[in-house]
Amino acid sequence: MLLSLAAGAGYLLRDGTSSKRLLTSLKWRIGFAALLLVLITYGFLSGQLT
């Protein structure tokens, strides 16, 4: 997630506002955050995380 955030910041600074790479970076970051949330929820529900 941190790598995607850094890449998005770099694309924003270099490419300007009409960058498709910035949007792709945002999609990856959202996907990683959703996956992390699902894994943490599963961990709590299965009893592996307390």
C-alpha distance matrix in Angstrom:
0.0 3.8 5.4 5.1 6.2 8.7 9.8 10.5 12.4 14.3 15.3 16.4 18.5 20.0 20.5 21.6 21.4 22.3 19.3 18.3 15.4 13.9 14.4 12.9 9.6 9.9 10.8 8.0 5.6 8.7 9.2 6.4 7.5 10.9 10.9 9.9 12.6 15.0 14.7 15.4 18.2 19.6 19.6 21.6 23.9 24.7 25.5 23.2 21.5 24.0
3.8 0.0 3.8 5.4 5.0 6.2 8.5 9.8 10.6 12.3 14.2 15.3 16.7 18.3 19.5 20.7 21.1 22.4 19.5 19.1 15.9 14.2 15.6 14.5 10.9 11.5 13.4 10.8 8.4 11.7 12.8 10.1 10.8 14.4 14.5 13.1 15.7 18.4 17.8 18.0 21.1 22.6 22.3 24.1 26.7 27.5 27.9 25.4 23.4 25.7
5.4 3.8 0.0 3.8 5.4 5.1 6.1 8.6 9.9 10.6 12.2 14.2 15.5 16.4 17.6 19.3 20.1 21.0 17.7 17.2 13.6 12.8 14.6 12.9 9.4 11.3 13.0 10.1 9.0 12.8 13.3 11.0 12.8 16.1 15.8 15.1 18.0 20.2 19.6 20.5 23.5 24.6 24.4 26.6 29.0 29.5 30.2 27.6 26.0 28.5
5.1 5.4 3.8 0.0 3.8 5.5 5.0 6.1 8.6 9.8 10.4 12.1 14.3 15.2 15.6 17.1 17.3 18.0 14.8 13.9 10.7 9.6 10.9 9.4 5.7 7.5 9.3 6.9 5.9 9.7 10.7 9.3 11.0 14.0 14.4 14.3 16.9 19.0 19.1 20.2 22.7 24.1 24.4 26.5 28.5 29.4 30.4 28.1 26.6 29.1
6.2 5.0 5.4 3.8 0.0 3.8 5.4 5.1 6.3 8.7 9.9 10.6 12.5 14.3 15.1 15.9 16.1 17.5 14.8 14.8 11.9 9.7 11.4 11.1 7.3 7.8 10.7 9.3 7.0 10.3 12.3 11.0 11.5 14.9 15.9 15.3 17.3 20.0 20.4 20.8 23.2 25.1 25.3 26.9 29.2 30.4 31.1 29.0 27.0 29.1
8.7 6.2 5.1 5.5 3.8 0.0 3.8 5.4 5.1 6.2 8.7 9.9 10.7 12.3 13.9 15.2 16.3 17.9 15.0 15.5 12.2 10.5 13.2 12.8 9.2 10.7 13.6 12.0 10.4 13.9 15.7 14.2 15.0 18.5 19.1 18.4 20.7 23.4 23.3 23.8 26.5 28.2 28.1 29.9 32.3 33.3 33.9 31.5 29.5 31.7
9.8 8.5 6.1 5.0 5.4 3.8 0.0 3.8 5.4 5.0 6.1 8.6 10.0 10.5 11.5 13.4 14.6 15.4 12.2 12.4 8.8 8.0 10.9 10.0 6.9 9.4 12.1 10.6 10.2 13.7 15.1 14.2 15.8 18.7 19.3 19.3 21.8 24.0 24.1 25.1 27.7 29.1 29.4 31.4 33.5 34.4 35.3 33.0 31.3 33.7
10.5 9.8 8.6 6.1 5.1 5.4 3.8 0.0 3.8 5.4 5.1 6.1 8.6 9.9 10.1 11.1 11.5 12.7 9.9 10.4 7.5 5.2 8.1 8.5 5.4 6.9 10.2 10.0 9.2 12.1 14.1 14.0 14.9 17.7 19.0 19.2 21.1 23.4 24.2 25.0 27.1 28.9 29.6 31.2 33.2 34.5 35.5 33.5 31.6 33.9
12.4 10.6 9.9 8.6 6.3 5.1 5.4 3.8 0.0 3.8 5.5 5.1 6.3 8.7 10.0 10.5 11.6 13.7 11.5 13.0 10.5 7.9 11.1 12.1 9.2 10.1 13.6 13.5 12.0 14.8 17.3 16.8 17.2 20.3 21.7 21.4 23.1 25.8 26.5 26.8 29.1 31.2 31.5 32.9 35.2 36.6 37.3 35.2 33.1 35.0
14.3 12.3 10.6 9.8 8.7 6.2 5.0 5.4 3.8 0.0 3.8 5.4 5.2 6.1 8.2 9.9 12.0 13.6 11.0 12.7 9.9 8.6 12.3 12.8 10.3 12.2 15.4 14.9 14.3 17.4 19.3 18.8 19.8 22.8 23.8 23.7 25.8 28.3 28.7 29.4 31.8 33.5 33.8 35.6 37.8 38.9 39.7 37.4 35.5 37.6
15.3 14.2 12.2 10.4 9.9 8.7 6.1 5.1 5.5 3.8 0.0 3.8 5.5 5.2 5.4 7.4 9.2 10.2 7.3 9.1 6.6 5.6 9.4 10.2 8.7 10.7 13.6 13.8 13.9 16.6 18.4 18.6 19.8 22.4 23.6 24.1 26.0 28.2 29.0 29.9 32.1 33.7 34.5 36.2 38.1 39.3 40.5 38.3 36.6 38.9
16.4 15.3 14.2 12.1 10.6 9.9 8.6 6.1 5.1 5.4 3.8 0.0 3.8 5.7 5.7 5.5 6.8 9.1 7.4 10.1 8.8 6.3 9.7 11.7 10.2 11.0 14.4 15.2 14.6 16.8 19.3 19.7 20.2 22.8 24.5 24.8 26.3 28.7 29.8 30.5 32.4 34.4 35.2 36.6 38.5 40.0 41.1 39.2 37.2 39.1
18.5 16.7 15.5 14.3 12.5 10.7 10.0 8.6 6.3 5.2 5.5 3.8 0.0 3.8 6.1 6.2 8.9 11.4 10.2 13.2 11.6 9.9 13.4 15.1 13.4 14.5 17.9 18.4 17.6 20.1 22.6 22.6 23.1 25.9 27.5 27.5 29.1 31.7 32.6 33.0 35.2 37.2 37.7 39.1 41.3 42.7 43.5 41.5 39.4 41.2
20.0 18.3 16.4 15.2 14.3 12.3 10.5 9.9 8.7 6.1 5.2 5.7 3.8 0.0 3.8 6.0 9.4 10.8 9.2 12.1 10.6 10.1 13.8 15.0 13.8 15.7 18.6 19.0 19.0 21.6 23.6 23.7 24.8 27.5 28.7 29.1 31.0 33.3 34.0 34.8 37.0 38.8 39.4 41.1 43.1 44.3 45.3 43.1 41.3 43.4
20.5 19.5 17.6 15.6 15.1 13.9 11.5 10.1 10.0 8.2 5.4 5.7 6.1 3.8 0.0 3.8 6.8 7.3 5.7 9.0 8.5 8.4 11.5 13.0 12.8 14.5 17.1 18.0 18.5 20.6 22.6 23.3 24.5 26.7 28.1 28.9 30.6 32.7 33.8 34.8 36.7 38.4 39.4 41.1 42.8 44.1 45.4 43.4 41.7 43.9
21.6 20.7 19.3 17.1 15.9 15.2 13.4 11.1 10.5 9.9 7.4 5.5 6.2 6.0 3.8 0.0 3.8 5.9 6.2 10.0 10.4 9.1 11.7 14.2 14.1 14.7 17.6 19.1 19.1 20.8 23.2 24.2 24.8 26.9 28.8 29.6 30.8 33.1 34.5 35.3 36.9 38.9 40.0 41.4 43.1 44.7 45.9 44.2 42.2 44.2
21.4 21.1 20.1 17.3 16.1 16.3 14.6 11.5 11.6 12.0 9.2 6.8 8.9 9.4 6.8 3.8 0.0 3.8 5.7 9.0 10.4 8.5 10.0 13.2 13.5 13.4 16.0 18.2 18.1 19.2 21.7 23.2 23.5 25.3 27.5 28.5 29.3 31.5 33.2 34.0 35.4 37.5 38.8 40.0 41.5 43.3 44.7 43.2 41.3 43.2
22.3 22.4 21.0 18.0 17.5 17.9 15.4 12.7 13.7 13.6 10.2 9.1 11.4 10.8 7.3 5.9 3.8 0.0 3.8 6.6 9.0 8.5 9.2 12.0 13.4 13.6 15.4 17.8 18.5 19.4 21.5 23.3 24.1 25.4 27.5 28.9 29.9 31.6 33.5 34.7 35.8 37.7 39.2 40.6 41.9 43.5 45.2 43.8 42.1 44.2
19.3 19.5 17.7 14.8 14.8 15.0 12.2 9.9 11.5 11.0 7.3 7.4 10.2 9.2 5.7 6.2 5.7 3.8 0.0 3.8 5.4 5.5 7.0 9.0 10.2 11.3 13.1 14.9 15.9 17.3 19.1 20.6 21.8 23.3 25.0 26.4 27.8 29.5 31.0 32.3 33.8 35.4 36.8 38.5 39.8 41.2 42.9 41.2 39.7 42.0
18.3 19.1 17.2 13.9 14.8 15.5 12.4 10.4 13.0 12.7 9.1 10.1 13.2 12.1 9.0 10.0 9.0 6.6 3.8 0.0 3.8 5.4 5.2 6.3 8.7 9.9 10.7 12.6 14.4 15.5 16.6 18.6 20.1 21.2 22.7 24.5 25.9 27.2 28.8 30.5 31.8 33.1 34.8 36.6 37.6 38.9 40.8 39.2 38.0 40.5
15.4 15.9 13.6 10.7 11.9 12.2 8.8 7.5 10.5 9.9 6.6 8.8 11.6 10.6 8.5 10.4 10.4 9.0 5.4 3.8 0.0 3.8 5.4 5.0 6.1 8.6 9.8 10.6 12.3 14.2 15.3 16.5 18.4 20.0 21.0 22.5 24.4 25.8 26.9 28.6 30.3 31.5 32.8 34.8 36.2 37.3 39.0 37.1 35.8 38.4
13.9 14.2 12.8 9.6 9.7 10.5 8.0 5.2 7.9 8.6 5.6 6.3 9.9 10.1 8.4 9.1 8.5 8.5 5.5 5.4 3.8 0.0 3.8 5.5 5.1 6.2 8.7 10.0 10.6 12.4 14.3 15.4 16.6 18.5 20.1 21.2 22.7 24.5 25.9 27.1 28.7 30.4 31.6 33.3 34.8 36.1 37.7 35.9 34.3 36.6
14.4 15.6 14.6 10.9 11.4 13.2 10.9 8.1 11.1 12.3 9.4 9.7 13.4 13.8 11.5 11.7 10.0 9.2 7.0 5.2 5.4 3.8 0.0 3.8 5.4 5.0 6.2 8.8 9.9 10.6 12.3 14.3 15.3 16.5 18.4 20.0 21.1 22.6 24.4 25.8 27.0 28.6 30.3 31.9 33.0 34.5 36.3 34.8 33.4 35.7
12.9 14.5 12.9 9.4 11.1 12.8 10.0 8.5 12.1 12.8 10.2 11.7 15.1 15.0 13.0 14.2 13.2 12.0 9.0 6.3 5.0 5.5 3.8 0.0 3.8 5.4 5.1 6.4 8.7 9.9 10.6 12.4 14.3 15.4 16.5 18.4 20.1 21.2 22.6 24.4 25.8 27.0 28.6 30.6 31.6 32.8 34.7 33.0 31.9 34.5
9.6 10.9 9.4 5.7 7.3 9.2 6.9 5.4 9.2 10.3 8.7 10.2 13.4 13.8 12.8 14.1 13.5 13.4 10.2 8.7 6.1 5.1 5.4 3.8 0.0 3.8 5.4 5.2 6.3 8.7 9.9 10.7 12.4 14.3 15.4 16.6 18.5 20.1 21.1 22.6 24.4 25.8 27.0 28.9 30.4 31.5 33.1 31.2 29.8 32.3
9.9 11.5 11.3 7.5 7.8 10.7 9.4 6.9 10.1 12.2 10.7 11.0 14.5 15.7 14.5 14.7 13.4 13.6 11.3 9.9 8.6 6.2 5.0 5.4 3.8 0.0 3.8 5.5 5.1 6.2 8.5 9.9 10.6 12.3 14.2 15.3 16.5 18.4 20.0 21.1 22.6 24.3 25.7 27.2 28.6 30.2 31.7 30.2 28.6 30.8
10.8 13.4 13.0 9.3 10.7 13.6 12.1 10.2 13.6 15.4 13.6 14.4 17.9 18.6 17.1 17.6 16.0 15.4 13.1 10.7 9.8 8.7 6.2 5.1 5.4 3.8 0.0 3.8 5.4 5.2 6.1 8.6 9.9 10.6 12.2 14.2 15.4 16.5 18.3 20.0 21.1 22.5 24.3 26.0 27.0 28.4 30.3 28.9 27.7 30.2
8.0 10.8 10.1 6.9 9.3 12.0 10.6 10.0 13.5 14.9 13.8 15.2 18.4 19.0 18.0 19.1 18.2 17.8 14.9 12.6 10.6 10.0 8.8 6.4 5.2 5.5 3.8 0.0 3.8 5.5 5.0 6.1 8.6 9.9 10.4 12.2 14.2 15.3 16.4 18.2 19.9 20.9 22.3 24.4 25.7 26.7 28.5 26.7 25.6 28.3
5.6 8.4 9.0 5.9 7.0 10.4 10.2 9.2 12.0 14.3 13.9 14.6 17.6 19.0 18.5 19.1 18.1 18.5 15.9 14.4 12.3 10.6 9.9 8.7 6.3 5.1 5.4 3.8 0.0 3.8 5.4 5.2 6.2 8.6 9.9 10.6 12.3 14.3 15.4 16.5 18.4 20.0 21.0 22.7 24.4 25.7 27.1 25.3 23.8 26.2
8.7 11.7 12.8 9.7 10.3 13.9 13.7 12.1 14.8 17.4 16.6 16.8 20.1 21.6 20.6 20.8 19.2 19.4 17.3 15.5 14.2 12.4 10.6 9.9 8.7 6.2 5.2 5.5 3.8 0.0 3.8 5.5 5.1 6.1 8.6 9.9 10.6 12.3 14.3 15.4 16.5 18.3 19.9 21.3 22.5 24.2 25.9 24.6 23.1 25.3
9.2 12.8 13.3 10.7 12.3 15.7 15.1 14.1 17.3 19.3 18.4 19.3 22.6 23.6 22.6 23.2 21.7 21.5 19.1 16.6 15.3 14.3 12.3 10.6 9.9 8.5 6.1 5.0 5.4 3.8 0.0 3.8 5.4 5.2 6.1 8.6 9.9 10.6 12.3 14.3 15.4 16.5 18.3 20.2 21.1 22.3 24.3 23.0 22.0 24.6
6.4 10.1 11.0 9.3 11.0 14.2 14.2 14.0 16.8 18.8 18.6 19.7 22.6 23.7 23.3 24.2 23.2 23.3 20.6 18.6 16.5 15.4 14.3 12.4 10.7 9.9 8.6 6.1 5.2 5.5 3.8 0.0 3.8 5.5 5.1 6.1 8.6 9.9 10.5 12.2 14.2 15.2 16.3 18.5 19.9 20.9 22.5 20.7 19.5 22.3
7.5 10.8 12.8 11.0 11.5 15.0 15.8 14.9 17.2 19.8 19.8 20.2 23.1 24.8 24.5 24.8 23.5 24.1 21.8 20.1 18.4 16.6 15.3 14.3 12.4 10.6 9.9 8.6 6.2 5.1 5.4 3.8 0.0 3.8 5.5 5.1 6.2 8.7 9.9 10.6 12.3 14.2 15.3 16.7 18.4 19.9 21.2 19.8 18.1 20.4
10.9 14.4 16.1 14.0 14.9 18.5 18.7 17.7 20.3 22.8 22.4 22.8 25.9 27.5 26.7 26.9 25.3 25.4 23.3 21.2 20.0 18.5 16.5 15.4 14.3 12.3 10.6 9.9 8.6 6.1 5.2 5.5 3.8 0.0 3.8 5.4 5.1 6.2 8.7 10.0 10.6 12.3 14.2 15.6 16.5 18.2 20.0 19.1 17.8 20.2
10.9 14.5 15.8 14.4 15.9 19.1 19.3 19.0 21.7 23.8 23.6 24.5 27.5 28.7 28.1 28.8 27.5 27.5 25.0 22.7 21.0 20.1 18.4 16.5 15.4 14.2 12.2 10.4 9.9 8.6 6.1 5.1 5.5 3.8 0.0 3.8 5.4 5.1 6.2 8.6 9.9 10.5 12.2 14.4 15.3 16.3 18.3 16.9 16.2 19.1
9.9 13.1 15.1 14.3 15.3 18.4 19.3 19.2 21.4 23.7 24.1 24.8 27.5 29.1 28.9 29.6 28.5 28.9 26.4 24.5 22.5 21.2 20.0 18.4 16.6 15.3 14.2 12.2 10.6 9.9 8.6 6.1 5.1 5.4 3.8 0.0 3.8 5.5 5.1 6.1 8.5 9.8 10.5 12.4 14.2 15.2 16.5 14.9 13.5 16.3
12.6 15.7 18.0 16.9 17.3 20.7 21.8 21.1 23.1 25.8 26.0 26.3 29.1 31.0 30.6 30.8 29.3 29.9 27.8 25.9 24.4 22.7 21.1 20.1 18.5 16.5 15.4 14.2 12.3 10.6 9.9 8.6 6.2 5.1 5.4 3.8 0.0 3.8 5.5 5.2 6.1 8.5 9.8 10.8 12.3 14.1 15.5 14.7 13.0 15.2
15.0 18.4 20.2 19.0 20.0 23.4 24.0 23.4 25.8 28.3 28.2 28.7 31.7 33.3 32.7 33.1 31.5 31.6 29.5 27.2 25.8 24.5 22.6 21.2 20.1 18.4 16.5 15.3 14.3 12.3 10.6 9.9 8.7 6.2 5.1 5.5 3.8 0.0 3.8 5.5 5.1 6.1 8.5 10.0 10.5 12.0 14.2 13.6 12.9 15.4
14.7 17.8 19.6 19.1 20.4 23.3 24.1 24.2 26.5 28.7 29.0 29.8 32.6 34.0 33.8 34.5 33.2 33.5 31.0 28.8 26.9 25.9 24.4 22.6 21.1 20.0 18.3 16.4 15.4 14.3 12.3 10.5 9.9 8.7 6.2 5.1 5.5 3.8 0.0 3.8 5.4 5.0 6.1 8.7 9.9 10.4 12.2 10.8 10.4 13.5
15.4 18.0 20.5 20.2 20.8 23.8 25.1 25.0 26.8 29.4 29.9 30.5 33.0 34.8 34.8 35.3 34.0 34.7 32.3 30.5 28.6 27.1 25.8 24.4 22.6 21.1 20.0 18.2 16.5 15.4 14.3 12.2 10.6 10.0 8.6 6.1 5.2 5.5 3.8 0.0 3.8 5.4 5.0 6.3 8.7 9.9 10.7 9.5 7.9 10.5
18.2 21.1 23.5 22.7 23.2 26.5 27.7 27.1 29.1 31.8 32.1 32.4 35.2 37.0 36.7 36.9 35.4 35.8 33.8 31.8 30.3 28.7 27.0 25.8 24.4 22.6 21.1 19.9 18.4 16.5 15.4 14.2 12.3 10.6 9.9 8.5 6.1 5.1 5.4 3.8 0.0 3.8 5.4 5.2 6.2 8.5 10.0 10.2 9.0 10.9
19.6 22.6 24.6 24.1 25.1 28.2 29.1 28.9 31.2 33.5 33.7 34.4 37.2 38.8 38.4 38.9 37.5 37.7 35.4 33.1 31.5 30.4 28.6 27.0 25.8 24.3 22.5 20.9 20.0 18.3 16.5 15.2 14.2 12.3 10.5 9.8 8.5 6.1 5.0 5.4 3.8 0.0 3.8 5.5 5.1 5.9 8.4 8.5 8.7 11.4
19.6 22.3 24.4 24.4 25.3 28.1 29.4 29.6 31.5 33.8 34.5 35.2 37.7 39.4 39.4 40.0 38.8 39.2 36.8 34.8 32.8 31.6 30.3 28.6 27.0 25.7 24.3 22.3 21.0 19.9 18.3 16.3 15.3 14.2 12.2 10.5 9.8 8.5 6.1 5.0 5.4 3.8 0.0 3.8 5.6 5.3 6.1 5.1 5.2 8.3
21.6 24.1 26.6 26.5 26.9 29.9 31.4 31.2 32.9 35.6 36.2 36.6 39.1 41.1 41.1 41.4 40.0 40.6 38.5 36.6 34.8 33.3 31.9 30.6 28.9 27.2 26.0 24.4 22.7 21.3 20.2 18.5 16.7 15.6 14.4 12.4 10.8 10.0 8.7 6.3 5.2 5.5 3.8 0.0 3.8 5.5 5.2 6.2 4.8 6.2
23.9 26.7 29.0 28.5 29.2 32.3 33.5 33.2 35.2 37.8 38.1 38.5 41.3 43.1 42.8 43.1 41.5 41.9 39.8 37.6 36.2 34.8 33.0 31.6 30.4 28.6 27.0 25.7 24.4 22.5 21.1 19.9 18.4 16.5 15.3 14.2 12.3 10.5 9.9 8.7 6.2 5.1 5.6 3.8 0.0 3.8 5.5 7.8 8.1 9.2
24.7 27.5 29.5 29.4 30.4 33.3 34.4 34.5 36.6 38.9 39.3 40.0 42.7 44.3 44.1 44.7 43.3 43.5 41.2 38.9 37.3 36.1 34.5 32.8 31.5 30.2 28.4 26.7 25.7 24.2 22.3 20.9 19.9 18.2 16.3 15.2 14.1 12.0 10.4 9.9 8.5 5.9 5.3 5.5 3.8 0.0 3.8 5.6 7.7 9.6
25.5 27.9 30.2 30.4 31.1 33.9 35.3 35.5 37.3 39.7 40.5 41.1 43.5 45.3 45.4 45.9 44.7 45.2 42.9 40.8 39.0 37.7 36.3 34.7 33.1 31.7 30.3 28.5 27.1 25.9 24.3 22.5 21.2 20.0 18.3 16.5 15.5 14.2 12.2 10.7 10.0 8.4 6.1 5.2 5.5 3.8 0.0 3.8 5.4 6.5
23.2 25.4 27.6 28.1 29.0 31.5 33.0 33.5 35.2 37.4 38.3 39.2 41.5 43.1 43.4 44.2 43.2 43.8 41.2 39.2 37.1 35.9 34.8 33.0 31.2 30.2 28.9 26.7 25.3 24.6 23.0 20.7 19.8 19.1 16.9 14.9 14.7 13.6 10.8 9.5 10.2 8.5 5.1 6.2 7.8 5.6 3.8 0.0 3.8 6.6
21.5 23.4 26.0 26.6 27.0 29.5 31.3 31.6 33.1 35.5 36.6 37.2 39.4 41.3 41.7 42.2 41.3 42.1 39.7 38.0 35.8 34.3 33.4 31.9 29.8 28.6 27.7 25.6 23.8 23.1 22.0 19.5 18.1 17.8 16.2 13.5 13.0 12.9 10.4 7.9 9.0 8.7 5.2 4.8 8.1 7.7 5.4 3.8 0.0 3.8
24.0 25.7 28.5 29.1 29.1 31.7 33.7 33.9 35.0 37.6 38.9 39.1 41.2 43.4 43.9 44.2 43.2 44.2 42.0 40.5 38.4 36.6 35.7 34.5 32.3 30.8 30.2 28.3 26.2 25.3 24.6 22.3 20.4 20.2 19.1 16.3 15.2 15.4 13.5 10.5 10.9 11.4 8.3 6.2 9.2 9.6 6.5 6.6 3.8 0.0
